[in-house]
Amino acid sequence: IGCDIRNMDEATKKILLNKEILAINQDEAYRQPFNCGNHWWATDVKVWARFLEGGDIAIGIFNLSDNGADPFFSFDTLGINRSSGKALEIRDIIEHKDLGVYKDVFRTDYIQPHTCKMYRCKVVDAK
């Protein structure tokens, strides 16, 4: 933790005490995250993924720019191509909301400058 914990704000506490984020951080597979989506139109928006124990995938989308962004990522960067018959059931782990099942591509909600979105994804059969 890179701050004085006696003086951290509520937003910082919300992140540091989020059990879903902690579960990803402490995942028993110990697999390294990998970059799966730098976009030519937004070089300061980074998409990172991490394969978790049990087959789930953690996705972090980080807006490092001074501007807002509407990023997306294609599942083929995760090895889930269109012909695989698979989709992702996506959960926003910061907002604690199930977002539904998506095929091929996921477009996030608007991301404020210098913030991020984090998701836990389960590979499911596409319907």
Disulfide bonds with the S-S distance in Angstrom:
none
